Amino acid sequence: MKIRTRITLQFSIIVSIILIGFSFTIYFLLSNFRNQEFNDRLKDKALTTVKLLSDVDEVNNELLKIIDRNIVNPLPEEKVFIYDFEGKLVYCSLEIDVDEIEKNILNKIRLEKEIQFATNDRESVGILFVGKYDTYIVVASAFDKYGLSKLNYLRIVLFVGIIISIVLIIVIGLFFSKQALSPISNVVNQIDKITASNLNLRVDEGNAKDEIAQLAIKFNKMLERLDAAFETQRSFVSNASHELRTPLTALTGQLEVALMNEETNNPWEVLRTLLNDIKQLNKLSNGLLDLAQANLDVSEIKLEVIRIDELIGLARAELIKRNKNYKLVLNFDEFPDEKWLTLRANEQLLKSALVNIMENACKYSSNFTAEITLKFDNQNISISIADKGIGIEEADLQNIFEPFFRSRNAKVFSGHGIGLTLTKKIIELHKGKIVVNSKLGEGTVVTVVIPHL
């Protein structure tokens, strides 16, 4: 079922229930009012008649009947019966024989002093009246011809009104649901036009205040993220293809040269050269794999509790093992509470990030030395890695985290431009941040801030 149809149906049912309930309430109240008003008139008639007979000495049965026949606006089919306390009929407003009141009703009037009852369409009031000389039981009954006719007319009007109202509610509901959902239809039509080839298109955000506008805003933000992801992917594939092609071309060229000069080439020299190229290719491949893993959602990565000092020690040992000329000096600003040394992290990924930063610091320093400083507060661990190397131009600082980007003064050193990109993604996976400060020719300080337990 479409939302428009469901909204119309729900709206129509709710309003119809309210309308029907309101109509029944009106009918019930007016019916009670009619009944009470008619009974009050019957009571007045009964009391007037019995008082004339009981308290006025000059009035007898014949005179009372004349008075009853000549009264203005009598009740339809009016009857008045007056009995003495023993139940003997002493007065009847009609001259013809009529069925008298049943004894059980007379007994009930004696007990309760006043009752209301109905027989078929006739309504009656019975009263125990204490007169000047005697006690009487008076019963007045009549048929409320005009009241019941008005009530019946009201019933017809309400029934027809409910039917017409429900039809109008459905028609109006369809119209307004269409109007209310038209912005969503516009958004859907705009979304249909967006494909992988035109992710730069955006959905109209309308007044930017209502719920549909908020939906459009959220969708546009999602498109921006998708567009950035697609662009990153295209750039990554293009750059990765280029970077992989270079060592493979070098390997192929060296093998071809070696085969053409089999007799003059030193095979050990060729093997050493090939081994260096293969190492570079292996390093690039590992970097690409680590970068792909760093792009995973944090929920898909195994985290465990580790100590930051032990992790830095492992990263330092691994880097020195790779290159024995590198030197790393570790400084504690002040030794912290032991619990501040622990954090929840993926040891392999975070170690890889720290190794990348340490390796860059040592590689770009003239003396292959970097200084590591640890600081702590009640929330975060701050790891600063400083070098006295070539530094980074200010114009290049904003691009250093882009995949395969390398500063112009760094291109004389070996590398592929993956390390800092990988490092930034790993740090962000651990809810941390990385800041780089550098001056050309003076050195660079990379600071990693990451929350501890």
Secondary structure as UniProt FT lines:
FT   HELIX           3..55
FT   TURN            57..58
FT   HELIX           61..69
FT   TURN            76..77
FT   STRAND          79..84
FT   TURN            85..86
FT   STRAND          89..92
FT   HELIX           103..112
FT   STRAND          114..119
FT   TURN            120..121
FT   STRAND          122..130
FT   STRAND          135..142
FT   HELIX           145..192
FT   HELIX           196..198
FT   TURN            199..200
FT   TURN            206..207
FT   HELIX           211..260
FT   TURN            261..264
FT   HELIX           267..294
FT   HELIX           298..300
FT   STRAND          304..307
FT   HELIX           308..322
FT   TURN            324..325
FT   STRAND          327..332
FT   HELIX           338..341
FT   STRAND          342..345
FT   HELIX           347..363
FT   STRAND          365..376
FT   STRAND          380..389
FT   HELIX           394..397
FT   TURN            398..401
FT   TURN            403..404
FT   HELIX           408..410
FT   TURN            411..412
FT   HELIX           419..429
FT   TURN            430..431
FT   STRAND          433..439
FT   TURN            440..442
FT   STRAND          443..451
//
